[in-house]
Amino acid sequence: MLISRTTRTATAAVVAAVVAGLSACTAGGSSSVSAPPGGNTTGASGGSGGSGGSSAPTAASHATTAAPGSSAIVPQASGLHWTPCTGLLAGIECASLTVPLNYADPGGRKITLALSMVPATAPAAQQQGVMLVNPGGPGEPGRSLAGAVAAGIDPKVAATYDIVGFDPRGVGASTPALSCDPGFFKGVRPDYIPASATAEQVLIARAKSYATGCEKRYGWFLPYETTVNSARDMDQIRQAFGVSQLSYYGFSYGTYLGQVYGTMFPDRVRRMVLDSTVDPTGAWYADNISQDYAFQGRIQAFFAWIAKYDSTYHLGSTAAQVQAAYQRARAQLARAPLIGPDGPMIGPDELDDTILIGGYLNAVWPDFAQALSEYLNNGSSGALVSQYEEWGRQSENTFAVYNAVECADVNWPRNWAKWQADTERVYKTAPFQAWDNAWFNAACAFWPVKGASEPFKVDGAKLPPVLMLQGTLDAATPYQGAQTAHKLLPTARMVVVEGGGNHGQSLESPANNCVQNYVNGYLDAGTVPDKAGLVNATCSPTLDPAP
């Protein structure tokens, strides 16, 4: 179970900040886009509120293979037709691109990718070309991330790039938008943790039914819903801009997509930032088990934080007491789910889905703790419902694409007895996510498409310098797995956030100025840390929140 950067950065407020800073496209920029006028934006670099120091990156090597302003990297003209976006994306530009469903049959059936762009505003001679951005998933829409990245990096650096987001194949506004069972998340679902063999069979049946539904509705699409094909789609975007190289900024699963693209098309990469990196050797069964153990640590950290502020939340003065309080909340919701406009809405699964976000992001801890406190101590459910609506509610399109990609990328165990034995083993020491994560992926045991027998072999030997960012306590992409990826990317340099538990170390709010300085220096001039080894630079994490 991976998650994207979208929930952390792609808000209307962030997009509005980008809009306020756009000015008209300059000659030599990408296409005929006209951007609305406005004032200046503020970037993370040099701002207040970050921790970990603000020391500048050390001596540089450079990823640049074409000079800023070069026609090799700066779009002069393209076949993309850009128009103003609407809704939450209002203020930036949108376009679509038709690509082959099956790259072995490029003249055959086509699908469409939805794109977005915050265009470069620097003088043509200073522009650095196209930077694709991806928030992760798999299955998360990516168009809004263009605005988030433009707002989050140094505005002088952002102005030199055409920052391009995209909804990957099957996702969001791209067509088709994959959906296997539109009602899968409707109402209260069966408890993730099966109380009996009969309860487990109910959950197995749901997983089988979901896989069958995908085959019936989109059997023609599923064999081609893979990371490799998404990498090929990225190269189609590059070609549509008419440039020889692109830069890339990916989070979470987006780092795996970047690794695959960099292996397939190393000479087409100018710069690449990988924030919170997937272990490509564990795709995907082993990676999910590694997550279970790491999430246990992060949720325990959250429970310990609540205990530290027992005078505020009254849920227990030790992590164990808070954990027991959480189990009481689960039990109460199992007996009496919270009712929404369409019937039962929040049971144990929906609570788990919500609180799980606390394992990704410590900024939600105060609101989650307050919601639990009000529910358990006052019998008030309003705050819990609000947190579920904001963080816990699942997108069936995202879930469908997540399964389609991970199930087709590589073959999963097809013997449910193995899943059961592994999950029971994990549950003994890491119970919080063991069964939840198993059921999130269980359709892969019955998926109609069988992937490759081994994960895609990442080889970054021919890449230019790559910048990696990694927290040592990240649960979704555990540190050891990120270092495994680092070894496969010999030109990469990793900035390690020691004690950092958030999933995504850049674009934080408040900003980690130390991390942002490395990002800005790299995107500006190709600067990477020069220290040898696997830990090439270190930063301190941002502080945990106060109640």
Summary of the structure (lengths in Angstrom):
residues: 547
radius of gyration: 22.6
end to end distance: 28.4
largest distance: 67.2
contacts: 2056
relative contact order: 0.16
helix: 44%
strand: 12%
